[in-house]
Amino acid sequence: MRRILCEPCGGTGWLLCDFCKGQKTNVKSETNKIYRRCPSCRATGYLLCSKCKVFKCVTFPNDEDGEVQFLTL
């Protein structure tokens, strides 16, 4: 797998969510409000790296994208 040199994410393209710290669900905010799903990452636990996301294709954090499918127009 080819990676881009990026300091914040180390070339993975993903960062641990800074709001839920990867917890995903039942997240408590600083104001003691409890969210069923993290509003920042939408319960995925990760966020796209804003520094390098424009330079490469988006993949899932575990590199399991599945097969490539082509659409016929």
N, C-alpha and C positions, 0 to 999 in steps of 0.2 A: 504494500500500500504506500502510495506517495503522500508525503506530508509537507505542509508549508511551515517554514520556520516562523513561529508566532510565540512571543514571550508569555502572554496571559494564559493560553490554553495548551502550550507545548506542541502545537500542530495537530491536535485532535479535532479542533473545530467546536468543541463543547466545553462549557464551564459548569461547575456545580452551582446550583441555584443559590444565590446569596440571601434569599428571603427564607426558604425552608431548609437550607443546608442539606438537600437531598431527601428530606423526610417525606415529601409529596402530599400526604394527607394529614388532617387534623393538626394544622399548623397554627401556632399561637403567635400573634404579632406583638410588637412592643407595647401596644395599648391594651393588651390582654384580650383582644378579639380573636376568636378561634375560627379558622377557615376550614371547611370540610376538604376542599382542594386548594392547593397553593395557587393564589391568583397570579403570581409572577411566572411560574413555569407551567401552569395548568396541570399539575400533578405528574410531571415527567421527571422532576429532580434535576434536570439539566437545562441550560440556556445556550443558544448559539453564541459563539464568540463574535462580538460585534467588530472586532478588529480584522479578522481574516475571513469571515463568512462570504464576502463578495468575491473571493479569489478561487473558490473551489466548489465542487458539487456538495450538496448537503447529504450526509449519511447519518444513520442512527448511531448513538454512542457505542453500541456493541458491534458495529460493522456488519450487521445482518440486514441487508437491504432486500434480499430476495433476488429473483431473476429479473433481468431487464425485459420489459415488454414494449413492443412497438405498436403504435396505433396507425391504422390505415385510414386516411381521410377520403 
